Amino acid sequence: MALRRPIVDAVRAPRRNIELKATDPDPPAPLEVCRALRAEDRGTITQRDTYLEVTRGRLKLREEQPGRPHLIQFERASEPQQRKSRYRIVEVSDGAALCAALAAAIGIRGVVAKRRHLLLWQSVRIHLDEVEQLGTFIELEAVAPPDSNLAHEHRLMPSCATRSASPTNASSPSATPRNFSERTAIPPQADMGEEPRRSAQPAATIPRMTAKEKLRAQVEDLTEQEAEATLEFIAARGQSFGDWLDSRPEDDEPLSPEEQAALADSDADIAAGRIVSYAEVKQALDAG
């Protein structure tokens, strides 16, 4: 008897990118610039994103053609400027079945359908999107390797944004790309920069990413030493500052062999009476 392939194939390691989203009032212009930059054209993809009700981070099921469906969990700040995003992708073999199961278990927030033109420039994914009922948008994602400190990705974003801007519109202040939510009067906390079209069933208002969610997104970037210091701070938050100081060690760094030898010499001088009193030191200083 042959075993059926599981719906969930594999969970990839957490990924990170730096992203920027804006309205695209002149769709042909960015495409012309991308071609002039010799960006690799990956063609057009039809996508349907079903956003699910979750209490931590954000979760959506993406079904696309061409391509396989996949579940995307992500956490990121809601500010309109370039920002870091942490995300996990799980490929699935039956998107419709999984969507029905998740809808029954946790509920659906809404749906976003779009036609995406994908291009690649260096490590930046350029998305030229036509979103149903909402308009045209440009999205830049500088994808980071696992060992990156994100400095390179932050530098790539302004460069790519400047190069991708329309030459005729870039010099006009009024034509500066605006954040998606500004153009559509939708709060900036809308998922993935897009407000899901509401499903027939009632759905809660999409909340702004909370401070706790932002903190969770930062935790995995902490060093072990930074994590220990953070835990100490959290443990001590109920103490007064004076109590916190009293609980600190007198010296949190071990003595070096040279320091230990110097202390031993000092103890020997004191024991032998080879000392100078404060009065003698003061008298010598006053005389000088």
N, C-alpha and C positions, 0 to 999 in steps of 0.2 A: 504494500500500500504506500503510495507516494505521499510525502508530507507536503502540506500546502505552504506556500511562501508566506511569512508573516507580513502583515500590513506595514509595520514599522521596520525598515531595513537596518538603519544604523543611526546613531546619534553622533554627529560630528562635534569636534572640540569647539568650545566657545570662540567666536571670532570678534574682531573689532574693526571699526572703520570710523573715519571722520567724514561727515556728510553735510551737505548744504542743499537747500531746496528754494526754488523761486518760481514766480510766474514766468511764462514765456510768451510775451505779446506778439512776437514775430517768429513763428516756428521755423520757417525756411532758413533764417539767418544763422542760428547756432549750428544747424546741420552743415551749412556751407563752410563755416569756420572749422568744424570738426574734420571735414574732409580735407581742408587746406592744411590742417595739422597732421594729416596722415593717420588720424585715429582709426583703429581697426573697426570696421563695420560688422557687427554681429547680427544684423537684420532686425526684423520686427517680431515682437512677441505679444500675443493676446493674453492678458492676465485677469483673473478674478480673485480678489482677496476677500475672504470671509473672516471678519473680526469677531473674536469670541469673548464672552464675559469672564474675566479673571480678576483676582484681587491683587496679584503681584505681577508687575511688569505688564507686558502686552503679548497677545497671542493671536496669530492669524493662520488660516489655511489658504495657501496659494495654489490655484489651479491654473495652468498655463499651456498654451499651444504655440510652438512645439515645446515639449518638455514634460517632466513628470510632476505630479502634485507634491508639495512638501509643506510641513508644518514649521512655522517660524515663531520662535519666542525671542523677544528683544526688550531691552531696557535702554532708555536714553532720556536726556533732559528735554524739556519742551521749548527752550529758548529758540528764537528764529535764526540766530547766527549759526555758523558752522559748529558742530557739536560731535561728541563721541557717542557711538552706539555700540552696544555689546549684544550679540545675537547668537542663537543656536538654530541649526536647520536639521530637520528630520525628514528624510524622503519617505514617501508612502506610496503604496501600489494601488490603493483604491480610495481616491479622494472623496468621492460621493458618499461611500459608506462611512468613512471617518467623519465627514462633515455632519452627517445625520446623527451619528453617535454623540459627537461633541455638542451639537445643538440640543439634543435631548438631555444631556447631562449638565451642561453649564450655561447654555443659552447663547444666542447670537446678538452682537451689538449692531452689526450692519454689514454692508457689502460695498466694495469699490471695484468697478470694472474699468479697465483701461487698455489702450493699445500703446505698447512701449517700443521705441526704437533704441536699441542698445549699441553703444560704441565704447571702445576701450582706448584710453590715452595714458601711457605709462601704467601706473597701478590704479588709475582712476576710472571707475565705471561712469559713463555719461548716459543718463536716461532722458530721452525726449518723449514725454508722455502726453497722450490725449486721453483725458479722464472723462468718462461719461457724465453728462449733466454739469460738469464743473469747468472744463476748459483745458488749456495746454500749459504744461509745466516742464521745467528742467530740473533734474536732480543729479548732483555730483556725489560720488562715494569713493573716497580714497581708502582702499582696502589695505589693512596693516598685516604684516606677517606676525607670527606669535611672539617673537622677541623684540618687536619694535617698541620704542618709548613714545611713539606717535608724533615726534617732532617733525620727521620727514613728511608724514601725511598732512600735518597742519600746514607745512610750507607749500605742498602741492596744491592745496585747495584754492588759495588766492590766485596762483598762477593759472590754473585751469579755468577758474571763473572768469578771469580777465580775458584769456584767450578765447573762451567760448562766447563772450558777450558779442552782441551784434555791433559791427563797426559803426553803423549809422546811429544806433541808439545809445552806445556806451558814453558818448560825450554829453548827452542830455540828462540833467538831474531828474527830470520828470519821468525819464524812461528807465531809471535804475530798477532792476528787478526787485519786486517786493516779495515778502514772505507770503506763502499760500493763504494763510489765515487772514492776513491783512486784506488781500484782494477780495476774498469771499465773505468777509465779516464773520469768519469762524474762529473760535478761540484757538490759540496756538497749541493747545494740548491735543488737538486732533491727531489721531493715530497716523503715523507715517506721513505727516504733512497733508493728509487727505481726510475729509470727513466722510465716514462710511454712509452710504445710502441706507436709511433705516429699513429694517426688515418689518414684515407685517406684525410680528409679535412685539410687545412693548420692550423697550431697551432703556437702560439707565443712561444718563448723560455721561459722556466720556470725561473722566476726571483728569485734572492736571497731575503730572508725575509728582508724587509727594517727595518730601525731603528724605524719608526712609528709603524710597525706591532709588533715589539718586545715590544714597549712601551704599545700598547694596551693589549698585553698578560700579562703585569705586573700590569695594573691598578686595576683589581679586587682584587689583593692581598694587596693593600695599606690599612692602617687604615684610619679612617676619618681624623685624625690629619695630617697624611702624605699627604693625598689628598689635604687638605686645604693649606698646605705648598707648595705643588707642583703648585697649582693654583696661589698662590701669586707669585711664581718664574716666572711662565709663563707671568703673567700680568705685571711683572716688567722688563721683558727682554729688553724692549726698553729704559729703563732708564740707566743713568750712575750710577756707584757705589755710588758716592756722593749723587745723587738724591735719590737713593734707601735707603741709610742710613738716609737721612733727613725725609723720609716718614715713617720710623719705629717708633713705639710708644716708649716713653721714658722708660717705664717699662711695659713689656708684661705680668707680673705676678701680680695678686691682692695682696695687703698688708694683712698680717695676723693681727689679733687683737693685738698681742704682738708688732708688728712693728708699728701699728698705735698709741699704748699707748706710745712707746718710742719716736715717733715723737712729740706727744703732750707734753711730759715732756721736750723735747729739746726746743720747742717753748716757754714754760713757763719760762725756765731758761734764754733764750735770752731776753724775755720781762722784767724779774726782774733784768737784769744786771749781772746774775751769769754766766759770760763768762770769758774765758782766751784768750788773744790776741795771734796772731801768734808770735809776738816778744817775749812774755813771754814764750811760748812753746819752741821757738828756743833757748832762753837763758838757759832754764832749761836743754835742751838736750845737748847743748854745754858744760855746766858745768859738766854734768855727764860723 
